[in-house]
Amino acid sequence: MSLELHVLFQIAALGIATAVLSSLLKQSGRDEIATLVTITAMVLVAAVVVTNINHLFVEIRSVFFSQ
């Protein structure tokens, strides 16, 4: 399995888990905690995306500026 596919599955799994947990928390009347769970998941996904963009730029730099 390629790295890109692994990252997509990781983000999708996090999204599904967040949606289920947030839904359960909202049904139990804990709306504030559900919002915090959603925000935390968004920060984690952003961290994964930024890390992968960094790897992309490193690869591009190595292609164009190799010695």
CORQUI-V392718 format. One record per backbone hydrogen bond with DSSP energy under -0.5 kcal/mol. NH is the residue of the N-H (numbers start at 0). CO is the residue of the C=O. E is the energy in kcal/mol with one decimal. If there is no record, write none. Layout:
# CORQUI-V392718
nh=NH co=CO e=E
nh=NH co=CO e=E
This chain:
# CORQUI-V392718
nh=5 co=1 e=-2.0
nh=6 co=2 e=-2.3
nh=7 co=3 e=-2.2
nh=8 co=4 e=-2.4
nh=9 co=5 e=-2.2
nh=10 co=6 e=-2.5
nh=11 co=7 e=-2.5
nh=12 co=8 e=-2.6
nh=13 co=9 e=-2.1
nh=14 co=10 e=-2.3
nh=15 co=11 e=-2.5
nh=16 co=12 e=-2.5
nh=17 co=13 e=-2.3
nh=18 co=14 e=-2.4
nh=19 co=15 e=-2.4
nh=20 co=16 e=-2.5
nh=21 co=17 e=-2.9
nh=22 co=18 e=-2.2
nh=23 co=19 e=-2.5
nh=24 co=20 e=-2.4
nh=25 co=21 e=-2.4
nh=26 co=22 e=-2.1
nh=27 co=23 e=-1.4
nh=28 co=25 e=-1.2
nh=29 co=24 e=-2.7
nh=30 co=28 e=-0.7
nh=33 co=29 e=-2.0
nh=34 co=30 e=-2.1
nh=35 co=31 e=-2.0
nh=36 co=32 e=-2.4
nh=37 co=33 e=-2.0
nh=38 co=34 e=-2.5
nh=39 co=35 e=-2.5
nh=40 co=36 e=-2.2
nh=41 co=37 e=-2.1
nh=42 co=38 e=-2.1
nh=43 co=39 e=-2.2
nh=44 co=40 e=-2.5
nh=45 co=41 e=-2.3
nh=46 co=42 e=-2.2
nh=47 co=43 e=-2.0
nh=48 co=44 e=-2.6
nh=49 co=45 e=-2.7
nh=50 co=46 e=-2.2
nh=51 co=47 e=-2.1
nh=52 co=48 e=-2.4
nh=53 co=49 e=-2.2
nh=54 co=50 e=-2.0
nh=55 co=51 e=-2.0
nh=56 co=52 e=-2.4
nh=57 co=53 e=-2.2
nh=58 co=54 e=-2.2
nh=59 co=55 e=-2.6
nh=60 co=56 e=-2.6
nh=61 co=57 e=-2.2
nh=62 co=58 e=-1.7
nh=63 co=59 e=-2.3
nh=64 co=60 e=-2.5
